[in-house]
């Protein structure tokens, strides 16, 4: 993950970059752990769970990551809105080395909020990847990871909505 900020008047142009290899690293780590906590008598199933990063299997993760990034752009709509520039789209598998989300945020946005959103998106993408893979290889555990992804999504929405307008603290008078 990385972040780049450019000042454009009353807004800042922020670029969030999520590296494919970092996302896959985390997905493979979680899948490895999930495979090792499975009962010892399920050796073949354990092998399938851990093989998320193998050739062919990783193509599924590519599609899940692309979908997840698109979903995050929609979650960030007030900031990540982009005019239509291409009216022809196709479903060709594209293995991007990095996924980029460009946002125009108010200059009043805090660096801490931006960092939080960046890390929540990374978590969301990883949990979605693990949940999708487990839905194929170990469906009983898929719900756990879907719940984690949903929690990250909720936290992203909360971060966005709590920062849409400037918060004013009411005056309190002491007696």
C-alpha positions as CSV (number, residue, x, y, z in Angstrom):
1,X,0.0,0.0,0.0
2,X,1.1,3.5,-0.7
3,X,-0.5,6.9,-0.8
4,X,0.3,10.0,-2.8
5,X,-1.3,13.5,-2.2
6,X,-1.4,16.5,-4.5
7,X,-3.0,19.8,-3.6
8,X,-5.7,21.0,-6.0
9,X,-7.3,24.1,-4.3
10,X,-10.1,23.2,-2.0
11,X,-9.5,19.5,-2.5
12,X,-6.5,17.1,-2.4
13,X,-5.9,14.5,-5.0
14,X,-5.1,11.3,-3.2
15,X,-3.9,8.2,-4.9
16,X,-4.1,4.9,-3.0
17,X,-2.0,2.1,-4.5
18,X,-2.5,-1.5,-3.4
19,X,0.2,-3.8,-4.6
20,X,-0.9,-7.2,-6.0
21,X,2.0,-9.1,-4.4
22,X,1.2,-7.6,-1.0
23,X,-2.5,-8.5,-1.2
24,X,-1.7,-12.0,-2.4
25,X,0.9,-12.5,0.3
26,X,-1.7,-11.8,3.0
27,X,-4.3,-14.0,1.3
28,X,-1.8,-16.8,1.0
29,X,-0.8,-16.4,4.7
30,X,-4.4,-16.6,5.9
31,X,-5.2,-19.5,3.7
32,X,-2.1,-21.3,5.0
33,X,-3.2,-20.7,8.6
34,X,-6.7,-21.9,7.8
35,X,-5.3,-25.1,6.3
36,X,-3.2,-25.8,9.3
37,X,-6.0,-25.5,11.8
38,X,-8.1,-28.0,9.9
39,X,-8.4,-31.5,11.4
40,X,-5.4,-33.8,10.6
41,X,-7.6,-36.4,8.8
42,X,-8.4,-33.9,6.0
43,X,-5.0,-33.8,4.3
44,X,-6.3,-33.3,0.7
45,X,-8.7,-30.5,1.8
46,X,-5.9,-28.9,3.7
47,X,-3.7,-28.9,0.6
48,X,-6.5,-27.3,-1.5
49,X,-7.0,-24.5,1.0
50,X,-3.3,-23.7,1.1
51,X,-2.9,-23.7,-2.7
52,X,-4.6,-20.3,-3.2
53,X,-1.5,-18.8,-4.7
54,X,-0.7,-21.6,-7.2
55,X,-0.9,-21.1,-11.0
56,X,-4.5,-21.2,-12.1
57,X,-5.9,-20.7,-8.6
58,X,-4.4,-17.2,-8.5
59,X,-6.5,-16.2,-11.5
60,X,-9.5,-16.5,-9.3
61,X,-7.9,-14.1,-6.8
62,X,-7.1,-11.7,-9.7
63,X,-10.8,-11.5,-10.5
64,X,-11.8,-11.2,-6.8
65,X,-9.2,-8.4,-6.3
66,X,-10.5,-6.5,-9.4
67,X,-14.0,-6.8,-8.2
68,X,-13.1,-5.7,-4.6
69,X,-11.3,-2.6,-5.9
70,X,-14.3,-1.7,-8.0
71,X,-16.5,-2.1,-5.0
72,X,-14.2,0.1,-2.9
73,X,-14.3,2.8,-5.5
74,X,-18.1,2.7,-5.3
75,X,-17.9,2.8,-1.5
76,X,-15.7,5.9,-1.8
77,X,-18.1,7.4,-4.4
78,X,-18.2,11.0,-3.0
79,X,-14.4,11.1,-3.3
80,X,-13.6,8.6,-6.0
81,X,-16.2,9.6,-8.6
82,X,-14.7,9.4,-12.1
83,X,-16.2,10.6,-15.4
84,X,-16.9,8.0,-18.0
85,X,-14.0,8.0,-20.5
86,X,-14.4,4.5,-22.0
87,X,-17.8,3.2,-23.0
88,X,-16.5,-0.2,-24.1
89,X,-15.6,-2.6,-21.4
90,X,-14.7,-6.3,-21.6
91,X,-14.1,-9.1,-19.1
92,X,-10.5,-10.0,-20.2
93,X,-8.4,-11.2,-17.3
94,X,-5.9,-8.5,-16.6
95,X,-3.2,-9.2,-14.0
96,X,-2.4,-5.8,-12.7
97,X,0.7,-5.4,-10.6
98,X,-1.0,-2.7,-8.6
99,X,-4.6,-1.5,-8.0
100,X,-5.0,2.3,-7.8
101,X,-7.9,4.3,-6.3
102,X,-7.8,8.1,-7.0
103,X,-9.8,10.3,-4.8
104,X,-10.5,14.0,-4.5
105,X,-10.9,14.7,-0.8
106,X,-11.5,17.9,1.1
107,X,-8.4,19.7,2.3
108,X,-9.8,19.4,5.8
109,X,-9.4,15.7,5.8
110,X,-7.1,14.3,8.4
111,X,-4.0,12.1,7.5
112,X,-5.2,9.7,10.2
113,X,-8.5,9.3,8.4
114,X,-6.8,8.7,5.1
115,X,-4.5,6.1,6.6
116,X,-7.4,4.4,8.3
117,X,-9.3,4.2,4.9
118,X,-6.2,2.9,3.2
119,X,-5.7,0.1,5.7
120,X,-9.4,-0.8,5.9
121,X,-9.4,-1.2,2.1
122,X,-6.4,-3.5,2.2
123,X,-8.1,-5.6,4.9
124,X,-11.4,-5.6,3.0
125,X,-9.6,-6.9,-0.2
126,X,-7.7,-9.6,1.7
127,X,-10.8,-10.8,3.6
128,X,-12.8,-10.9,0.4
129,X,-10.1,-13.0,-1.3
130,X,-9.9,-15.4,1.6
131,X,-13.7,-15.7,1.9
132,X,-14.0,-16.4,-1.9
133,X,-11.3,-19.0,-1.9
134,X,-12.7,-20.7,1.2
135,X,-16.2,-20.7,-0.3
136,X,-14.7,-23.2,-2.8
137,X,-12.3,-25.2,-0.7
138,X,-13.7,-25.0,2.9
139,X,-17.2,-23.5,2.8
140,X,-17.7,-23.8,6.6
141,X,-15.0,-21.2,7.2
142,X,-16.1,-18.8,4.4
143,X,-18.7,-17.1,6.5
144,X,-16.1,-16.0,9.1
145,X,-14.1,-14.2,6.4
146,X,-17.2,-12.7,4.8
147,X,-18.1,-11.3,8.2
148,X,-14.6,-9.8,8.5
149,X,-14.9,-8.3,5.0
150,X,-18.4,-6.9,5.9
151,X,-16.9,-5.4,9.1
152,X,-14.2,-3.7,7.1
153,X,-16.7,-2.4,4.7
154,X,-18.8,-0.9,7.5
155,X,-15.8,0.8,9.0
156,X,-14.9,2.3,5.6
157,X,-18.5,3.6,5.3
158,X,-18.2,5.0,8.8
159,X,-14.9,6.7,8.1
160,X,-16.3,8.3,4.9
161,X,-19.6,9.5,6.4
162,X,-18.0,10.8,9.6
163,X,-15.7,13.0,7.5
164,X,-18.1,14.3,4.9
165,X,-18.9,17.4,6.8
166,X,-16.9,19.5,9.3
167,X,-17.8,18.6,12.9
168,X,-18.5,21.4,15.3
169,X,-18.3,20.9,19.0
170,X,-21.1,22.7,20.9
171,X,-20.2,25.2,23.5
172,X,-20.6,24.1,27.1
173,X,-21.0,26.5,29.9
174,X,-19.8,25.8,33.3
175,X,-22.1,26.7,36.2
